Amino acid sequence: MSRPLSPQSTSLDILYAAFRAAFVRTFDSLLTEFLPGQSRTPSRGFLEQISLTCGCAPQVQLDVLLVTWRRIRSEVDGELDLGLLHQCVVYCALEELADVSAEENPSSLRSILERGPRQIRFPDVQCVTSALRTVQVTWPFSVDVATIHQNPMLLNVRMDNSGTIGQTQRRLVSQLLELVGRWKVSPEILTTSRDLLSHNEHRAVANFFHRFPELLISEGDHDKLS
């Protein structure tokens, strides 16, 4: 059953922190791949939390992350009901936050949060970890794939063992593989970052795709698909 997600809830703060962590790591990965030397540290995209989506293009990971965030923001005053793929995105973002929280340098998490458009503060890293695990257990939205948080290994299933998973999980695997096969993203990627990216970050993303317009789906691409 869906649950209301209050704008003041700890769940929303944790989701915001998780999506911030996923954005920073994934955008760094994008810079590393296309603009070597401009990323502060070597990084990988947040979807690489599960082996099935390792190799997914960083721009595609960024796109699906921001689209999922827009879904969360649009339903924040009502019941949050996410589909299979968006639930998987949330799972990976939460795991990304868990990784950042586990780092020896606590300034990493602090920097990720301080650079964002919202000001949220957690007393310490242990508080973040506790709240994060609570969200993972209670899931403040309708869970169509209950096994995502009960048994994450299903998301790492080898394709030669795919006969051991159910129809719902098979559908999720299909959606994830379709994501891995994508290269271009919608130009609307620049309109999905409200309340997640700072002005400077939004401008950095816009400048990146202005420099690499071939990564955006064009009208010609739509014509080829129609």
Backbone bond lengths (Angstrom), bond angles and torsions (degrees), N, CA, C in turn:
res aa  C-N    CA-C-N  psi(-1)  N-CA   C-N-CA  omega(-1)  CA-C   N-CA-C  phi
1 M - - - 1.459 - - 1.522 108.87 -
2 S 1.322 116.17 141.08 1.448 120.70 177.98 1.513 110.27 -70.52
3 R 1.322 115.66 154.45 1.453 121.13 178.87 1.520 109.39 -128.20
4 P 1.357 117.31 148.38 1.459 119.20 175.52 1.519 109.88 -69.49
5 L 1.323 116.71 141.65 1.461 121.46 179.81 1.515 108.03 -119.22
6 S 1.312 117.20 102.28 1.462 122.20 -176.00 1.517 111.20 -71.18
7 P 1.356 117.99 142.33 1.462 120.73 177.02 1.530 112.35 -59.32
8 Q 1.334 117.78 -23.08 1.458 120.32 -179.14 1.530 112.59 -95.98
9 S 1.320 117.25 2.51 1.458 119.38 -172.96 1.518 111.97 -74.77
10 T 1.342 114.51 152.14 1.457 120.03 175.14 1.517 110.45 -61.48
11 S 1.332 116.43 -32.78 1.462 120.21 179.71 1.519 110.76 -59.18
12 L 1.329 117.23 -44.32 1.459 120.14 -179.89 1.522 110.80 -66.62
13 D 1.328 117.54 -37.89 1.463 120.39 177.31 1.522 110.75 -61.08
14 I 1.325 116.02 -43.00 1.463 119.78 -179.63 1.528 110.71 -67.94
15 L 1.331 116.77 -42.11 1.461 119.29 177.88 1.523 110.55 -62.20
16 Y 1.326 116.58 -41.17 1.464 120.69 177.32 1.526 110.22 -60.68
17 A 1.331 116.98 -47.83 1.462 120.89 179.74 1.523 111.00 -61.61
18 A 1.329 116.53 -40.38 1.465 120.85 179.74 1.520 111.37 -64.89
19 F 1.323 116.86 -44.15 1.461 120.00 -179.96 1.524 111.09 -70.12
20 R 1.339 117.31 -30.91 1.460 120.20 173.92 1.528 109.66 -63.17
21 A 1.326 116.42 -47.93 1.463 120.49 -179.79 1.523 110.69 -60.75
22 A 1.330 116.31 -43.34 1.464 120.60 -179.76 1.524 110.94 -65.17
23 F 1.335 117.27 -40.09 1.469 119.87 179.18 1.524 111.07 -63.81
24 V 1.329 117.19 -50.45 1.463 120.69 -176.05 1.521 110.79 -59.93
25 R 1.329 117.38 -46.02 1.459 120.73 -179.36 1.532 111.12 -65.58
26 T 1.328 116.61 -40.98 1.466 119.88 -175.92 1.522 111.41 -73.84
27 F 1.327 117.65 -38.66 1.466 119.39 177.76 1.523 110.20 -66.73
28 D 1.329 117.55 -37.09 1.462 120.43 173.86 1.524 110.50 -60.55
29 S 1.333 116.37 -40.01 1.459 120.90 177.59 1.526 110.83 -62.68
30 L 1.332 116.21 -39.90 1.467 121.41 178.71 1.526 110.42 -63.51
31 L 1.325 116.95 -44.54 1.464 120.89 178.58 1.524 111.05 -64.70
32 T 1.324 116.39 -39.52 1.457 120.46 179.61 1.522 111.28 -60.71
33 E 1.345 116.14 -40.12 1.462 120.02 -177.11 1.520 112.79 -74.93
34 F 1.325 117.41 -40.57 1.461 120.02 -173.35 1.524 114.12 -103.83
35 L 1.311 117.77 -23.71 1.467 121.46 -179.05 1.525 109.30 -133.52
36 P 1.323 117.38 69.38 1.464 120.24 -178.44 1.529 110.80 -54.14
37 G 1.308 115.45 134.30 1.458 120.10 179.60 1.509 113.80 100.21
38 Q 1.344 117.63 -17.25 1.462 119.92 -179.37 1.522 112.64 -93.70
39 S 1.320 116.64 -16.54 1.464 119.53 176.63 1.521 109.13 -81.92
40 R 1.320 116.74 140.61 1.462 120.89 -179.26 1.528 111.46 -66.64
41 T 1.311 116.46 -41.70 1.456 120.72 -178.75 1.523 109.25 -142.53
42 P 1.336 117.56 147.48 1.465 119.45 174.76 1.523 109.92 -58.01
43 S 1.313 116.90 138.45 1.456 119.95 -175.62 1.516 109.78 -146.52
44 R 1.315 115.79 172.27 1.451 121.87 175.72 1.514 107.55 -132.13
45 G 1.328 115.80 158.83 1.448 120.08 -179.82 1.520 112.02 -70.19
46 F 1.330 116.43 154.49 1.465 120.72 -174.58 1.520 112.90 -66.87
47 L 1.349 118.53 -26.55 1.466 120.23 -179.41 1.524 112.45 -70.49
48 E 1.320 117.12 -10.65 1.456 119.70 177.54 1.526 111.57 -76.66
49 Q 1.333 115.95 7.20 1.465 120.34 169.76 1.524 110.46 -64.32
50 I 1.326 117.08 -22.58 1.465 121.13 176.47 1.520 108.04 -121.60
51 S 1.322 116.55 137.62 1.461 120.72 -171.87 1.521 112.57 -65.26
52 L 1.327 117.01 -27.60 1.461 120.52 -176.18 1.520 111.93 -62.02
53 T 1.339 117.46 -29.71 1.461 120.05 -177.97 1.523 112.58 -107.23
54 C 1.319 117.70 14.18 1.455 119.82 171.99 1.528 108.15 -62.73
55 G 1.300 116.84 133.06 1.452 120.37 -177.75 1.510 113.40 96.26
56 C 1.329 117.33 -5.75 1.462 120.11 175.90 1.527 108.19 -64.72
57 A 1.327 117.07 132.72 1.463 121.72 -177.27 1.526 110.61 -55.77
58 P 1.329 118.43 134.86 1.469 120.35 -177.12 1.519 113.58 -60.16
59 Q 1.344 117.46 -32.86 1.466 118.66 178.39 1.525 111.14 -67.99
60 V 1.326 117.40 -31.91 1.465 121.41 177.03 1.530 109.57 -71.76
61 Q 1.326 116.30 -40.01 1.462 119.78 176.46 1.527 110.68 -61.33
62 L 1.332 116.01 -42.60 1.463 120.19 178.75 1.520 110.83 -62.94
63 D 1.308 116.61 -40.90 1.466 122.09 -179.14 1.524 111.01 -61.87
64 V 1.330 117.00 -50.86 1.467 119.97 -176.83 1.531 110.81 -68.86
65 L 1.328 116.83 -30.33 1.467 120.17 176.14 1.527 110.67 -63.60
66 L 1.341 116.59 -47.75 1.463 120.58 -177.28 1.526 111.64 -70.75
67 V 1.327 117.09 -35.30 1.465 120.14 176.92 1.526 110.11 -63.89
68 T 1.329 116.53 -41.86 1.465 120.17 178.50 1.524 110.67 -65.65
69 W 1.322 117.02 -39.53 1.461 120.17 177.46 1.529 110.60 -61.44
70 R 1.323 116.66 -40.62 1.469 119.64 178.17 1.519 110.46 -61.46
71 R 1.333 117.10 -38.08 1.467 120.56 177.28 1.525 110.44 -62.84
72 I 1.311 116.35 -43.15 1.463 120.41 179.96 1.522 110.38 -63.78
73 R 1.317 116.95 -44.64 1.461 120.86 -178.61 1.526 111.50 -66.65
74 S 1.314 118.15 -36.85 1.462 121.31 -176.91 1.522 112.00 -70.38
75 E 1.333 117.01 -21.40 1.458 120.45 -177.02 1.519 112.34 -114.19
76 V 1.338 116.23 14.38 1.459 119.39 -172.57 1.525 112.41 -64.86
77 D 1.331 118.50 -26.86 1.460 120.53 179.70 1.525 112.33 -93.59
78 G 1.312 116.69 1.51 1.456 119.87 -179.80 1.514 110.32 -128.78
79 E 1.334 116.02 -142.65 1.456 120.54 -179.52 1.520 109.20 -97.94
80 L 1.305 115.72 127.50 1.447 122.19 -177.71 1.520 109.27 -86.29
81 D 1.313 116.49 112.79 1.459 121.60 -176.42 1.521 107.96 -128.99
82 L 1.322 116.58 100.47 1.453 121.84 -175.74 1.520 111.30 -103.01
83 G 1.324 115.78 147.41 1.453 121.54 176.91 1.522 111.37 -77.06
84 L 1.330 115.30 -179.23 1.461 121.32 -175.44 1.521 112.51 -56.70
85 L 1.331 116.56 -51.33 1.459 120.41 -175.49 1.524 111.23 -65.30
86 H 1.327 116.96 -42.60 1.465 120.14 -178.79 1.528 111.29 -66.63
87 Q 1.335 117.47 -33.87 1.462 120.11 175.73 1.522 110.41 -65.10
88 C 1.318 115.92 -37.34 1.458 120.39 178.54 1.528 110.23 -66.12
89 V 1.329 116.36 -38.55 1.463 121.12 177.29 1.530 110.00 -61.14
90 V 1.337 116.58 -44.26 1.466 120.65 178.64 1.528 110.05 -62.14
91 Y 1.322 116.64 -43.49 1.467 120.95 178.53 1.527 110.50 -55.86
92 C 1.330 116.91 -48.12 1.464 121.08 -177.84 1.525 111.50 -67.36
93 A 1.331 116.87 -38.11 1.465 120.17 178.63 1.527 110.71 -64.08
94 L 1.324 116.68 -41.58 1.464 120.41 178.27 1.526 111.06 -63.99
95 E 1.315 116.58 -39.21 1.459 120.02 177.79 1.525 110.83 -66.79
96 E 1.337 116.56 -34.93 1.466 120.44 176.85 1.527 110.17 -63.29
97 L 1.335 115.84 -42.66 1.463 119.80 177.41 1.523 110.65 -63.81
98 A 1.320 116.74 -38.52 1.467 120.22 177.94 1.524 110.58 -61.21
99 D 1.331 116.71 -40.74 1.467 120.50 178.74 1.524 111.14 -64.29
100 V 1.333 116.33 -44.83 1.465 120.31 179.98 1.527 110.09 -62.71
101 S 1.328 116.51 -41.25 1.466 121.02 -179.20 1.522 111.67 -66.36
102 A 1.329 116.55 -26.36 1.464 120.77 -177.52 1.526 112.44 -84.87
103 E 1.333 117.27 -8.96 1.458 120.10 -179.60 1.527 110.67 -66.62
104 E 1.333 115.64 149.77 1.457 120.27 -177.65 1.525 111.80 -66.73
105 N 1.339 116.68 -29.38 1.459 120.44 -178.20 1.528 110.09 -92.52
106 P 1.330 118.78 103.98 1.471 120.98 -177.71 1.519 113.26 -67.34
107 S 1.347 117.31 -13.95 1.464 119.96 -179.00 1.524 111.63 -68.84
108 S 1.330 118.01 -20.31 1.465 120.79 179.65 1.519 110.51 -61.68
109 L 1.328 116.65 -50.37 1.459 120.81 178.93 1.519 110.58 -65.46
110 R 1.316 116.66 -41.86 1.463 120.60 -179.47 1.526 110.73 -61.05
111 S 1.329 116.62 -41.65 1.465 120.97 179.53 1.519 111.34 -65.25
112 I 1.329 117.17 -42.30 1.464 121.54 179.75 1.521 110.83 -60.00
113 L 1.324 116.59 -40.99 1.463 120.70 -178.20 1.525 111.88 -77.06
114 E 1.321 117.31 -40.39 1.462 120.41 -176.84 1.521 112.17 -67.40
115 R 1.320 117.43 -27.52 1.465 120.47 -179.37 1.520 112.38 -81.80
116 G 1.318 118.25 -7.17 1.459 121.54 -177.21 1.514 113.03 -85.41
117 P 1.343 117.22 171.84 1.468 121.98 -177.29 1.522 114.43 -77.35
118 R 1.337 117.34 -18.65 1.463 120.60 179.58 1.521 109.56 -107.15
119 Q 1.304 115.08 145.71 1.459 120.16 177.90 1.526 109.27 -102.80
120 I 1.308 115.65 104.92 1.463 120.44 174.37 1.523 108.05 -125.33
121 R 1.287 115.90 146.06 1.465 120.48 -178.25 1.529 109.72 -132.42
122 F 1.313 113.82 135.31 1.457 120.22 173.48 1.529 107.16 -113.08
123 P 1.322 117.92 139.98 1.469 120.28 -177.83 1.524 113.27 -54.12
124 D 1.321 116.52 -40.77 1.458 120.36 179.69 1.521 108.83 -163.05
125 V 1.324 115.45 174.82 1.459 121.16 -178.04 1.518 111.05 -63.05
126 Q 1.334 116.94 -36.12 1.462 119.95 179.55 1.525 110.94 -61.22
127 C 1.320 116.25 -35.32 1.461 120.99 177.79 1.520 110.21 -65.18
128 V 1.334 116.72 -40.72 1.462 121.03 177.88 1.520 110.19 -62.56
129 T 1.323 115.84 -47.31 1.462 120.55 -178.51 1.520 111.45 -60.55
130 S 1.323 116.93 -43.82 1.464 121.12 179.95 1.524 111.14 -63.73
131 A 1.342 116.61 -46.81 1.463 120.44 -179.60 1.521 110.86 -65.59
132 L 1.327 115.93 -36.82 1.462 120.41 179.79 1.524 110.64 -63.14
133 R 1.316 116.86 -46.91 1.465 120.11 -178.94 1.527 111.23 -66.38
134 T 1.331 116.49 -32.56 1.464 119.61 176.81 1.518 110.42 -63.49
135 V 1.331 116.15 -43.38 1.470 120.20 178.14 1.521 110.15 -62.80
136 Q 1.334 116.86 -41.90 1.458 119.67 -178.98 1.525 111.96 -64.06
137 V 1.323 116.65 -32.96 1.463 120.33 -179.33 1.523 111.57 -79.65
138 T 1.334 116.71 -41.85 1.466 119.94 -174.48 1.520 113.09 -89.70
139 W 1.326 117.80 -24.94 1.463 122.59 178.84 1.531 112.57 46.32
140 P 1.338 118.12 97.65 1.470 121.29 -176.92 1.519 113.62 -78.68
141 F 1.324 116.71 38.13 1.454 120.54 174.40 1.518 108.68 -157.30
142 S 1.321 115.87 168.33 1.460 120.50 -178.15 1.522 110.26 -65.26
143 V 1.306 117.16 129.21 1.462 121.31 -178.05 1.524 109.71 -103.23
144 D 1.322 115.97 105.08 1.456 120.70 175.65 1.520 110.69 -82.04
145 V 1.319 115.59 -26.89 1.460 120.26 179.00 1.524 107.56 -117.21
146 A 1.314 115.21 80.21 1.466 119.79 -174.98 1.520 111.96 -58.51
147 T 1.323 116.90 -30.45 1.458 119.96 -175.62 1.517 112.66 -74.42
148 I 1.329 119.16 -6.98 1.462 120.03 178.90 1.522 110.17 -59.76
149 H 1.325 117.43 -44.98 1.462 118.62 -179.38 1.518 112.23 -96.84
150 Q 1.329 117.52 -18.15 1.461 119.59 178.48 1.527 111.13 -81.06
151 N 1.323 116.14 -33.88 1.457 120.22 -179.25 1.524 109.45 -147.39
152 P 1.337 117.92 78.51 1.456 121.01 -177.70 1.521 113.57 -59.57
153 M 1.337 118.12 -19.34 1.460 120.05 -179.09 1.517 111.86 -61.24
154 L 1.350 117.77 -22.44 1.460 119.37 177.19 1.521 111.10 -61.76
155 L 1.331 116.17 -26.79 1.458 119.40 178.94 1.520 111.35 -78.76
156 N 1.321 117.08 -11.96 1.451 121.13 178.97 1.529 111.71 -104.21
157 V 1.332 116.11 11.31 1.458 120.25 -174.06 1.527 111.48 -62.25
158 R 1.321 116.25 135.88 1.464 120.90 175.78 1.522 108.75 -72.49
159 M 1.321 115.80 143.86 1.454 119.55 -175.50 1.522 112.22 -63.43
160 D 1.333 117.87 -26.96 1.460 118.15 179.52 1.529 111.21 -74.31
161 N 1.330 116.90 -8.65 1.459 120.75 174.95 1.518 111.59 -109.58
162 S 1.341 116.84 14.36 1.461 120.37 -172.95 1.523 112.67 -65.28
163 G 1.325 117.33 -15.20 1.453 118.99 178.61 1.517 112.84 -70.82
164 T 1.342 116.22 -12.13 1.460 119.79 -178.24 1.517 112.37 -87.92
165 I 1.332 119.06 -3.52 1.455 120.74 -178.04 1.518 110.08 -105.45
166 G 1.327 115.64 158.44 1.449 121.03 -176.81 1.514 113.02 -81.07
167 Q 1.323 115.24 178.47 1.459 121.23 -176.61 1.527 112.01 -63.36
168 T 1.332 117.32 -40.98 1.460 120.38 -179.52 1.518 110.97 -64.37
169 Q 1.344 116.43 -46.06 1.453 119.67 178.49 1.528 111.24 -65.04
170 R 1.341 116.50 -35.95 1.462 120.21 178.79 1.527 110.41 -62.89
171 R 1.345 115.81 -38.18 1.460 119.76 178.94 1.532 110.32 -65.74
172 L 1.327 116.25 -39.13 1.455 119.96 178.05 1.523 110.72 -65.33
173 V 1.323 117.05 -43.87 1.464 120.94 177.99 1.521 110.26 -57.82
174 S 1.329 116.93 -42.25 1.461 121.39 178.81 1.527 111.12 -61.52
175 Q 1.338 116.91 -42.39 1.464 120.56 179.62 1.525 111.12 -66.56
176 L 1.322 116.62 -38.44 1.459 120.00 179.67 1.523 111.15 -67.46
177 L 1.324 117.00 -40.52 1.458 120.15 178.70 1.524 111.22 -66.32
178 E 1.337 116.57 -35.31 1.466 119.95 176.15 1.520 109.70 -63.37
179 L 1.322 116.38 -36.93 1.458 121.44 178.69 1.529 110.39 -65.01
180 V 1.326 116.46 -42.56 1.462 121.03 179.50 1.528 110.82 -62.51
181 G 1.327 116.69 -31.71 1.458 120.76 -178.52 1.519 114.56 -79.23
182 R 1.319 117.74 -8.74 1.464 120.89 -179.16 1.528 111.32 -81.92
183 W 1.334 114.72 154.97 1.461 120.31 176.26 1.528 111.48 -129.54
184 K 1.326 116.80 -42.04 1.460 120.97 -178.58 1.525 111.00 -95.17
185 V 1.328 115.03 155.81 1.467 120.84 -179.21 1.520 109.52 -125.84
186 S 1.314 115.27 162.77 1.460 120.75 -179.13 1.527 110.97 -71.08
187 P 1.344 117.53 141.60 1.472 120.26 174.50 1.523 112.08 -58.39
188 E 1.328 117.27 -19.18 1.464 121.02 179.94 1.527 112.27 -70.74
189 I 1.321 117.16 -2.26 1.464 120.20 177.73 1.522 110.41 -56.13
190 L 1.328 116.86 -26.74 1.461 121.04 -177.96 1.523 112.50 -79.96
191 T 1.328 117.30 -5.94 1.469 120.23 -177.71 1.529 112.35 -109.32
192 T 1.322 117.12 4.73 1.471 120.31 -172.92 1.526 113.64 -108.65
193 S 1.332 116.59 10.99 1.467 119.30 -171.87 1.525 113.72 -103.61
194 R 1.315 118.03 11.12 1.466 121.05 -177.62 1.533 111.26 -56.29
195 D 1.321 115.23 132.88 1.467 123.22 176.56 1.525 113.64 67.55
196 L 1.324 117.46 11.52 1.465 120.04 175.99 1.521 111.22 -120.11
197 L 1.325 117.12 -42.48 1.457 122.40 -179.27 1.527 110.31 -102.04
198 S 1.319 115.43 145.09 1.458 120.32 172.85 1.528 108.84 -74.21
199 H 1.336 116.13 169.61 1.465 120.12 178.18 1.520 110.56 -58.70
200 N 1.323 117.13 -43.34 1.465 120.53 -179.36 1.522 111.47 -65.76
201 E 1.324 117.11 -38.43 1.463 119.99 178.88 1.521 110.89 -68.20
202 H 1.336 116.42 -42.02 1.463 119.68 177.41 1.520 109.92 -59.67
203 R 1.323 116.87 -42.34 1.463 120.77 179.44 1.526 110.75 -65.51
204 A 1.332 117.24 -37.76 1.463 120.78 178.92 1.525 111.20 -64.22
205 V 1.340 116.61 -41.56 1.467 120.42 177.52 1.524 110.21 -64.89
206 A 1.335 116.56 -43.71 1.469 120.70 179.36 1.521 110.75 -61.89
207 N 1.326 116.85 -43.04 1.466 120.58 179.56 1.523 111.32 -64.45
208 F 1.331 115.61 -37.42 1.466 118.83 179.52 1.522 110.82 -61.76
209 F 1.335 117.36 -49.75 1.462 119.55 -177.44 1.527 111.90 -73.47
210 H 1.324 117.36 -22.13 1.466 119.82 172.06 1.525 109.53 -67.85
211 R 1.317 116.35 -34.42 1.464 121.08 178.87 1.526 111.36 -77.58
212 F 1.338 116.57 -29.45 1.463 120.59 -179.18 1.531 110.42 -124.29
213 P 1.338 117.57 65.58 1.469 120.65 -177.50 1.520 113.06 -64.91
214 E 1.330 117.15 -18.26 1.462 120.00 -179.97 1.529 111.96 -67.80
215 L 1.317 117.54 -11.51 1.464 120.96 177.65 1.522 112.44 -85.77
216 L 1.338 116.72 -7.03 1.458 121.46 -179.21 1.521 110.79 -99.82
217 I 1.314 116.63 141.43 1.462 121.62 176.67 1.523 108.61 -67.68
218 S 1.318 116.27 128.89 1.462 121.58 -179.51 1.516 110.13 -104.54
219 E 1.338 115.78 172.29 1.468 119.99 177.08 1.517 110.33 -61.12
220 G 1.321 116.71 -34.71 1.458 120.38 177.96 1.510 112.30 -62.77
221 D 1.333 116.25 -37.44 1.467 120.28 177.12 1.517 110.65 -64.28
222 H 1.357 116.86 -40.45 1.461 120.89 177.65 1.524 110.21 -62.81
223 D 1.338 116.58 -39.14 1.462 120.46 -179.78 1.522 111.15 -63.80
224 K 1.335 116.18 -37.71 1.463 120.07 -179.67 1.525 111.08 -66.97
225 L 1.341 115.87 -32.31 1.461 119.78 -178.09 1.514 112.57 -81.30
226 S 1.337 117.30 -21.28 1.461 120.91 -175.89 1.518 111.66 -84.10
